[in-house]
């Protein structure tokens, strides 16, 4: 039997698992590394105070469970990217400080696989990463307590070997952390992308000129990733081992 590494299946287990569509679930954990406004500027003081009072600060631990349907339908596809999109194809549940969030049910989730993305601003390369692949798995989420509107949650991977996610058929295991680039704060702040887990929320306030809104992202690195066996996977393991035993006779 091939090795299992960060939940990645090889050998007979991969064959057994790939024989049917499934809900793929994995658990991740890390530490909050950034609380920032993707469009630029400081976080509004009232929102920053609310986050701080709830324990959502840089250095706080964040844990999450991510689920996706490996038979999710393709909405858009071209040589550069593939977008899987639809209701109930992605579920994310997370906790950081006193804030918890979850998505599921009929929420419209998406899995976005981008190949050889240009990591540049104004035509100038901002990192030494070249043009890596990007994979984003996310969905709208409900937050408790509420911090604003349009909450969402998701996980992003960046690396050079994620092309399998863009071929129209989703793998039945998440990327291995040893195969993706680690969290990079400079890349996140400049390009709004890096290998990370987190959530976002929008807060609006009235001004003399109308409503003004700010979107804020809370982002943690990925320190660990563990595959969660699906119900009935024990039967598949037994069948795979039995098949190996028969072949070796």
URFENGI-V851879 format. One record per backbone hydrogen bond with DSSP energy under -0.5 kcal/mol. CO is the residue of the C=O (numbers start at 1). NH is the residue of the N-H. Records with the same first field share a line. If there is no record, write none. Layout:
CO: NH ; NH
This chain:
3: 5
5: 8
8: 5
10: 13 ; 14
11: 15
12: 16
13: 17
14: 18
16: 19
17: 20
22: 24 ; 70
23: 25
24: 68
25: 228
26: 66
27: 226
28: 64
29: 223 ; 224
30: 62
31: 221
32: 59
34: 219
36: 38 ; 217
37: 40
41: 37
44: 48
45: 49
46: 50
47: 51
48: 52
49: 53
50: 54
51: 56
52: 55
54: 98
55: 57
57: 60
60: 32
61: 97
62: 30
63: 95
64: 28
65: 93
66: 26
67: 91
68: 24 ; 70
69: 72
70: 170
73: 85
76: 83
80: 115
81: 78
82: 84 ; 113
83: 75 ; 76
84: 111
86: 89 ; 109
89: 69
91: 67
92: 103
93: 65
94: 101
95: 63
96: 99
99: 96
100: 144
101: 94
102: 142
104: 107
107: 88 ; 109
108: 140
109: 86
110: 138
111: 84 ; 113
112: 114 ; 136
113: 82
114: 134
117: 119
118: 120
119: 126 ; 127
121: 124
124: 121
130: 119
132: 117
133: 159
134: 114
135: 157
136: 112
137: 155
138: 110
139: 153
142: 102
144: 100
149: 202
151: 141
152: 200
153: 139
154: 198
155: 137
156: 196
157: 135
158: 181
159: 133
162: 165
163: 166
164: 167
176: 179
177: 180
179: 160
184: 188
185: 189
186: 190
187: 191 ; 193
188: 192
194: 196
196: 156
197: 220
198: 154
199: 218
200: 152
201: 216
202: 149
203: 214
205: 212
207: 210
210: 207
212: 205
214: 203
216: 201
217: 36 ; 219
218: 199
219: 33 ; 34
220: 197
221: 223
224: 29
226: 27
227: 229
228: 25
230: 233
232: 235 ; 236
233: 237
234: 238
235: 239
236: 240
237: 241
238: 242
239: 243
240: 244
241: 245
242: 246
243: 247
244: 248
245: 249
246: 249
